[in-house]
């Protein structure tokens, strides 16, 4: 049984016609470019990709299987050069039980089950080609369909102010909208960590997932988990979420919450930090606010400590946040040391100093040691490194 690096919730950029978006200065964000980048540059053993319910993505997956580049696994999921690919969909629930829209992740064990799910979704949403579309059924009804197909159901980025479970979706409890027994895990989002989330006693029963929610290749694996499994596959991942047979999540690696886009409460107009919600902004006078994740969790907290055995949460600062480390220097690092994960956590300082300026290496080492000074993000703006 080994340690495997896994990242989930990766977006494929798509237009209103369902075709891949050309990202400026980057490769087109297609299924094929995502899996190649995730394996070769990020060093992942498993990746979960949403938008796989889109008929065009299904055709691309079938084409890769027909060409022999990818194959279906007996244990569920697809295999691409040793990396497991778990097909998924991100959907928006907004039924009569919801106080606001809620995003959820649904992962399927096979291409066949995803095709059946896609057909079912096409009758309950306006455009099955698009990501994060509202589905016209209840949250509990969606859970039951996912389970009928053998899939996994995971509420997404649960604390963000918009389109999330605790952001505006419920008053107090997930049971207001979902069947607690049919939830397989909780995705924390970029602005919270394990200690913060464990303030909610009702979450103690669930495994936490730190997924990158990436909208570009560069952001893949800015958050991920290390999982103890026999091999990277859907079945093994499912067992790890349940803690069965020695499988389990060993550690969550994620953004320091201060760097997340919604960590602090800010003025909705100018994004100035606010200590008290509803008080006029000292910078622009507006009373409109965007409540931060930290304050929302404080409102909901019912527990002092988390459950025993919760995996450690390792804060990390992705290389794109390091001031002065531009694309060319980053590519030099990747060329010499392989993957971003290795650079962030393993490559010796002396080795990096032979490749990039010493001052940048020192920032990477300070980030590794958790000693960088960070300015909190909020209102949709990422936090930043202040040295």
N, C-alpha and C positions, 0 to 999 in steps of 0.2 A: 504494500500500500504506500503510495507516494504523495508528495505535495504538488499541487497543480494550481497555476495562476489563472483566475477566471474573472472576466468582466462581462457585464450584461448591459442591456438598455442602450444600444447603439442606434442612432437614427441614420436612415438613408435619406439624404437630401432629395426632395422631390418637388416638382412643379405641380400646378393645378391639373395638368394633363396626366400626371403620374410618372413623368419622365425624370431621370436623374438630373439634379442641379449641378451645374459647373461651378465649383467653388473657385473664386478668384485666386490665381497663383497656386492652385493645387489641382490634384487629379479629380476627375468627376467622382462624386461620392456614391459609387455603386456597390452592390453586394460584393462583387469580385475584388474591387480595390480595398474594401474594408477588411475582408478576410486575409488578403495578402499583407496589408499593413499591420494588422493585429498580430499575425504570426511572426513576420520577419523583422519588424522594427520595434514592436512592443514586447515581444517574447511571451505572448499568452498561450496557454494550453487549452483554454475554452473561452468562447465568446457567445453571448446571446444577442441576437440582432432582431430588433422590432422592424416593422414594415414588411415582414415576411408574409403577411396576409394579402398583400397587394398581388394581383394576378401577374403583373410584369416581373415582380421579384420571384414569384413561384416559377415562371418560365426560365428565368436566369438560373435558378437553382437546378431545375431539371436539365438545362443545357450543360451545366458543369458536371452533373452526374453522368450524362450521356457521353461527354468527352473524356471521362475518366479522371478529371481533376478533383472530383469530390465523390464521396460514397456514403451511402446510408449505413449506420452502425446497428448491430444487433441489440446493443444496449440503449438505443435511442439517440437521436441527434444525427448530425452529418459529420463526416471526417474529411478535413482538408489538410493534407500534408502533416498529419499527426495532431492537428488542432481540432477540437470538437466545436461544431457550430450548432447552437440551439435556436431553432426558428421561433420567433415571437411576434407579438402585436402589442402596441400601446393604444388603449382605448379610453374614451372619456364617458364617464357615467354622470348623468344629471337627472335622476328620476325624482319622483315626488317625495322621497325620503331625504334627499340631499339638500343641504343649505346652499351649496354651491357646487360647481363641476369638480369631478375627481378623476384623476388619471390612474389607470391600473395597467399592469403588465401581465400578459397571458403567454406562457411558453408551452410549446407543443412537442411531443416526443418524436414526431416523424413528419416527413413531407406530406404523407397521406392525411394525417390528422390535421395538419395546417390547411390543406386544400379543402377539407370538409368544413373546417372552422371558417375559412374565407367565404365559402358558399353560404354558410349560415349568416355571417356578418353582412354580406351583400344585400340581404333582405331587411336589414335593420340599421343601415347607415346610408348616408347620401352618396358617398363616393368611396368605395372600398379600396381605391388606389392610394389614398392619402393616409398619412400618419396621424395618430392622435385625434381621430375623428370621433364625434359623439355617436354613441350607439343607443338606439331607441329601444331599450329594454331595461329592466331593473338590475341593480347591482347584484342582488341575490340570484336573479335569473342568469346573468352572465357567469357567475361562479359555478352554478350547476352545469351549464354547458361545457365550461372548461374542464370540469371534473369528469363529465361524461366522456370526453375525448382523451382522458388520461393526462391532462395538462396541469400546469402550475399557475397559481393565481397570486399575484404580489402587488399590493398597493404601491404606487410610484411616488418618489420624492415627497414623503407624507407630510412634511412640515412647511413646505414652501407656501408663501401667502396666496398664490393663485393656483387653482386647479389641482388641489391636493386634499387628501383625507382630512387632516387636522388644520390645514390652512384656513379653508372656509367651508369644507364639505360637511362637517358635523359640528354640533355644539360641544360635545364632550367625549363621546365614545364611538369607536368603529362599529359597534353593534347597532348603531342607529341606521346604518346603511348596508352592512355586510353580515354574512353568517361567519362568526369568528372561527368556526370549525373548518371552514373551507379556504382559509388563508394559509399559504405556505411559507411566507416570509414577509419582511417589511423592508422596503428600500428607504434608507435614511435621507438621501439627498445631499447636496454639496455643502449645506450650511449648518449641519448638525453632526454630532458623533455619538458613539455608544453611550457615554456617560450622560449626555443630554437626553437622549431618547429613553433611557431607562428610568427617567423621572416619571414615566407613565407606567403604572403597575400593569395595565392590561396588555402591554407589549412584552412583558417578561417571558411569556410562553413562546414567542416567535424568534427565529433566527433573524439577524440583521444582515442586510446586503448593502455593500458600498459599491454602487455601480456608477460608471462614468457619465451616463446620460449624454453621450458624445454626439455633437452635431457637426464634427469635423474630424478628419483623421488625426490631427495633432492632439485632440482631447481624449482619444481612446486610451483607457487605462490610467487616467488621472485619478481614478478610484477603482479598486478591484478587491478580490478576496483570495486568500490562499486556502485551498480546500484539501482535506485528506480523503483520497479516493483510491480505488484500485486502478482506475483509468478515467480519462475525461469522457463522460457520456451522460445522456439525459438521466438514465436510471441511477447512476452513481451520484449525480448531483442531487436528485430527489432524495436519495437515502441520506446524503450529507445534511440536507435541510432538516430532516427528521432525526438526525443523530443516530442512525441505525448502523449496526455492524461495524462500529469503529469509524465510520465516515463522519466527518464533521467539518465545519469551518474552523480553521486554525487561527486565522487573523484577518482583520479587516484593515485595509490600507485606504486612506482617504485624505482628501483635502483637509487642511486645518480649517475648522468651521469659520474662522475669521475671514478666510479667503473666499467663502461662498457668496453668491450674489444677493442672498437674502438674510444674512446673519443678523444684522442690526436693524432697529427701527429707524426710519429716515423720513424726511420730508418728501412727499410724493412729487413736488414740483422741482426742487433743486437738489435733492438727495443729501442734504445736510443731515448729519446724525442728530437724533432727538432722544432726550432722556425720558420725556413724558409724552405719551401719545395724546393728541388732541390739543396740545398747547401750541400757540402760534410759533412758527419757525423763526428763530432769531435772525436768519439770513434773508428770508424773502417774505415772511409774514403769513405764509399759507398755513391753513389748519389741516390740510390733507396729508395723510400719513400712509406709509406702507409698513405694517407691523412686521418686525423681524422675527426670525425663527426662535431666537433665544428668548424673546419676550413671550411668544406664543407658548412655547414649552413650559415656561415658568407659570403661566396661567393654568395649564393642564396638569401640572405635576401632582402626583399622588404618592410618590415613593421617594425615599432617601437613597436607597441603594438598589443596584441591579441584581439579577439572579446569579447564583453560583455557577461558575463554569463559562461565563460569557467570554468569548474570545477577545484578546487584546485589540484595541484600535490604534493603529500606527499612523500618526499624522505625517503627511508628506506635502512637500511643496513642488509641484510639477516644474520641469525645467523651463516651460514657457513663462513662468512667473519670475524667474531669476533675472533681475535687471542687467541689461547689457549682453545677455546671451542670445544673440540673434540666430536666424536660421542657418547661416553658413557655419558658425561655430558649433551649433547643435549637430549638424550633419557630420562634422569632423569627429565629435564625440561618439556618435552612433557608429560611424565607420570603424573606429578603433575598438569600441567596447560592446558593440552589439545591440543592446536594448536600453531603453530609458530606465527600466526598473533596475538594471544592473548599475547604471550610473548614479541613480538616486540613493541606492542602499549598499552597494558592494565595492565598486571600483576604488582602489586606494587613492589617497590624495596625491601621492607622488606620481602616480601614473597619469592622472588627469593634468597635472602641471606641465607635463611634457607636450600636451596637445593644445591647451587653451591658456589664456592669461591667469596668473596666480590669483588675482583678485576675484575672478569668477569662480575659481575652484574653492576659494575660501567661503564664498556664499553658498555653494552647493554643500560643503561640509557643515556649515552652520545650519542649513536647512535640515540636513540629515540628523543633526543633534538637537533639533527643536529650539535653536537659539536665535533665530531671526526675529526681528521686530516686525509685526504685521499690523496693517490698518484694516479694520473690519469693513466688509462690503455690505451693501444693502440696497433695496429698491431696484434690483436688477443689475447693479454694478458690482463687479468682482472686487474683493479686497486686494491689497497689494503689499509687496515687500518694501519695508522702509529701512532695511539693514539692521 
